[in-house]
């Protein structure tokens, strides 16, 4: 291995192999811009959300050098790496990259054909169970804590999901926050087959209500799932009846939560409820906030 200075890439260390130059270089915003100028826009569409996620990780100093190469062609044209390079520009943070120069254009045909690692894959690798349900709940927890609509969409990086999950947070507060999520998922698994409600919504209700009143949460949601010891006039009975009456109707997460919150609050007040109502208009986060669980 030797120190070389490429016409475009200031390698710190590099070597030659079968006509390729392979090495490590620190890429800052200016170099990233020059490399991106060589990129053929027709290669791959730039996905802004993905670029922003990478930039956020770089700004948070959470970017991990994984030796995934930035690929350049024989004419130093960029073949692969546009999202990482754009992230360097957006974050303003220089990063070390493995760079390969001299690849043929046919390399593009086999680039990015694999499947990215999902957060549920990471959880499974770490020994967790019910990983898909856990991932879904973590995303809802994030929406709730940020005051977003529970129906909103958007991608989060694995680093961001770890932060929400309090992974490796050894403080009592961090451990407790993670336990609420895991317990909520545990209580939800299998219940989806007995109750016509989106499982992630039910898990979110467990997560939220357990933090308000553990005993009340088990009484309310336990009876909602089992259908036992219910009679007309009970808020749980009214909610369960509405869910089963409308089981063939598609409801959004906001709509489900609007109905659950309505029944929960009346249950907590010790009052009776004959029917759970739902507005015909779109249910927004503001509507949920107006029925904040007590």
PESUL-V198588 format. One record per residue. N is the residue number from 1. SS is DSSP state (H for helix, E for strand, - for the rest). PHI is phi in degrees with one decimal (none if undefined). D_LAST is the distance of its C-alpha to the last C-alpha in whole Angstrom. Layout:
((N;SS;PHI;D_LAST) (N;SS;PHI;D_LAST))
This chain:
((1;-;none;65) (2;E;-143.9;66) (3;-;-86.2;65) (4;-;-136.3;66) (5;-;-118.9;65) (6;-;-72.5;64) (7;-;-62.3;65) (8;-;-121.5;62) (9;-;-103.6;60) (10;-;-81.9;60) (11;-;-61.7;60) (12;-;-82.6;60) (13;E;-142.4;61) (14;E;-156.8;62) (15;E;-148.8;65) (16;E;-99.5;67) (17;E;-150.7;66) (18;-;49.6;68) (19;-;83.3;68) (20;E;-104.7;65) (21;E;-108.1;63) (22;E;-123.4;60) (23;E;-168.3;59) (24;E;-106.5;56) (25;E;-142.3;55) (26;E;-88.5;53) (27;E;-110.8;52) (28;-;-101.4;50) (29;H;-55.7;49) (30;H;-66.7;53) (31;H;-65.5;54) (32;H;-59.5;51) (33;H;-61.9;52) (34;H;-65.1;56) (35;H;-67.7;55) (36;H;-66.1;53) (37;-;-64.9;56) (38;-;-93.6;57) (39;-;-83.4;55) (40;-;-79.0;56) (41;-;-60.4;53) (42;-;-78.5;53) (43;-;-61.5;53) (44;-;-156.0;49) (45;-;-66.7;46) (46;-;-77.4;44) (47;-;-103.6;41) (48;H;-58.2;39) (49;H;-59.7;36) (50;H;-66.9;37) (51;H;-60.7;40) (52;H;-66.0;36) (53;H;-62.5;35) (54;H;-64.6;38) (55;H;-62.6;38) (56;H;-62.0;35) (57;H;-63.8;36) (58;H;-65.2;39) (59;H;-65.2;38) (60;-;-83.7;35) (61;-;58.3;39) (62;-;-106.5;37) (63;-;-69.6;40) (64;-;-110.3;42) (65;-;-72.3;46) (66;-;-110.0;46) (67;-;64.3;50) (68;-;-77.7;49) (69;-;-75.3;52) (70;E;-83.6;52) (71;E;-106.6;55) (72;E;-120.5;58) (73;E;-82.2;61) (74;-;-64.3;65) (75;-;-100.3;64) (76;-;64.0;61) (77;-;-83.0;59) (78;E;-71.7;56) (79;E;-106.1;55) (80;E;-147.5;51) (81;-;132.5;49) (82;H;-62.8;48) (83;H;-70.1;44) (84;H;-66.7;45) (85;H;-68.9;47) (86;H;-63.0;45) (87;H;-64.4;42) (88;H;-61.7;45) (89;H;-66.4;45) (90;H;-64.8;42) (91;H;-84.9;41) (92;-;74.8;44) (93;-;-106.5;44) (94;-;-69.0;48) (95;E;-133.8;47) (96;E;-81.8;50) (97;E;-128.2;51) (98;E;-79.3;53) (99;E;-125.6;56) (100;E;-117.1;58) (101;E;-115.7;61) (102;E;107.6;63) (103;E;-77.5;62) (104;-;-75.6;63) (105;H;-63.3;61) (106;H;-66.0;61) (107;H;-61.8;58) (108;H;-59.7;56) (109;H;-66.0;56) (110;H;-116.8;54) (111;-;-97.7;52) (112;-;62.0;48) (113;-;-93.0;49) (114;-;-83.0;46) (115;-;-101.0;43) (116;-;-66.0;41) (117;-;-80.0;39) (118;-;-81.1;35) (119;H;-64.6;32) (120;H;-61.9;32) (121;H;-64.5;36) (122;H;-65.3;35) (123;H;-62.4;32) (124;H;-62.3;35) (125;H;-63.0;37) (126;-;-83.8;35) (127;-;98.6;35) (128;-;-78.8;31) (129;-;-114.1;31) (130;-;51.1;29) (131;H;-70.0;29) (132;H;-66.6;29) (133;H;-66.1;25) (134;H;-65.9;25) (135;H;-62.4;26) (136;H;-61.6;24) (137;H;-67.9;21) (138;H;-57.5;22) (139;H;-66.3;23) (140;H;-69.6;19) (141;H;-59.9;18) (142;H;-62.8;20) (143;H;-60.0;19) (144;H;-64.8;15) (145;H;-66.6;16) (146;-;-93.6;19) (147;-;72.5;17) (148;-;-90.9;19) (149;-;-63.9;19) (150;-;-73.7;19) (151;-;-97.7;22) (152;-;-68.4;24) (153;-;-118.1;27) (154;-;150.6;29) (155;-;-98.9;30) (156;-;-115.6;30) (157;-;-72.1;32) (158;H;-61.4;32) (159;H;-62.2;32) (160;H;-63.3;29) (161;H;-64.7;27) (162;H;-60.8;28) (163;H;-64.5;27) (164;H;-65.8;23) (165;H;-78.5;24) (166;-;59.9;25) (167;-;-64.7;28) (168;-;67.4;31) (169;-;-84.1;28) (170;-;-90.2;29) (171;-;-72.1;27) (172;H;-60.7;25) (173;H;-64.4;22) (174;H;-65.7;23) (175;H;-63.6;24) (176;H;-67.7;21) (177;H;-63.1;19) (178;H;-67.5;22) (179;H;-64.7;21) (180;H;-59.9;18) (181;H;-66.8;19) (182;H;-64.7;22) (183;H;-67.1;20) (184;H;-62.5;18) (185;H;-66.5;22) (186;H;-58.4;23) (187;H;-72.5;21) (188;H;-90.1;21) (189;-;-55.3;25) (190;-;91.0;27) (191;H;-70.9;24) (192;H;-59.4;25) (193;H;-79.2;28) (194;-;-106.5;26) (195;-;-139.0;23) (196;-;-77.8;24) (197;-;-148.9;21) (198;-;-59.0;22) (199;H;-54.6;22) (200;H;-65.3;21) (201;H;-68.2;18) (202;H;-63.4;17) (203;H;-61.6;18) (204;H;-64.1;15) (205;H;-63.0;12) (206;H;-59.8;14) (207;H;-57.8;14) (208;H;-73.9;10) (209;H;-72.0;9) (210;H;-61.1;12) (211;H;-79.3;11) (212;H;-88.5;7) (213;-;-161.7;9) (214;H;-61.1;13) (215;H;-63.8;14) (216;H;-65.8;11) (217;H;-61.1;11) (218;H;-68.4;15) (219;H;-66.8;15) (220;H;-68.4;13) (221;H;-75.0;15) (222;H;-61.8;18) (223;H;-70.0;19) (224;H;-61.1;18) (225;H;-75.1;21) (226;H;-81.4;23) (227;-;77.6;23) (228;-;-87.9;24) (229;-;56.0;23) (230;-;-116.1;22) (231;-;-150.0;23) (232;-;-54.6;23) (233;-;102.7;20) (234;-;-76.2;17) (235;H;-56.3;14) (236;H;-65.8;15) (237;H;-61.9;19) (238;H;-63.3;18) (239;H;-67.8;17) (240;H;-61.5;20) (241;H;-63.2;22) (242;H;-64.8;21) (243;H;-62.7;22) (244;H;-74.7;25) (245;H;-62.9;26) (246;-;-106.0;26) (247;-;-63.7;27) (248;-;-95.9;30) (249;-;-99.6;28) (250;-;-80.4;27) (251;-;-118.8;23) (252;-;-78.2;22) (253;H;-62.0;19) (254;H;-60.2;18) (255;H;-67.2;18) (256;H;-58.8;17) (257;H;-66.7;14) (258;H;-59.4;13) (259;H;-70.7;14) (260;H;-64.8;12) (261;H;-60.7;9) (262;H;-59.3;10) (263;H;-67.8;11) (264;H;-60.7;8) (265;H;-63.8;6) (266;H;-69.3;9) (267;H;-59.8;10) (268;H;-67.7;7) (269;H;-81.0;9) (270;-;74.3;12) (271;-;-103.1;14) (272;-;-95.7;16) (273;-;-145.9;16) (274;-;-89.4;20) (275;-;-154.1;20) (276;-;-81.6;17) (277;-;-103.6;18) (278;-;-145.3;19) (279;-;-62.6;21) (280;-;-77.4;24) (281;-;-82.9;24) (282;-;-60.3;23) (283;-;-91.3;19) (284;-;-108.6;19) (285;H;-64.0;17) (286;H;-60.6;16) (287;H;-64.7;15) (288;H;-64.9;12) (289;H;-63.6;11) (290;H;-72.0;11) (291;-;-120.6;9) (292;-;-53.1;6) (293;-;-56.7;4) (294;-;-108.4;0))
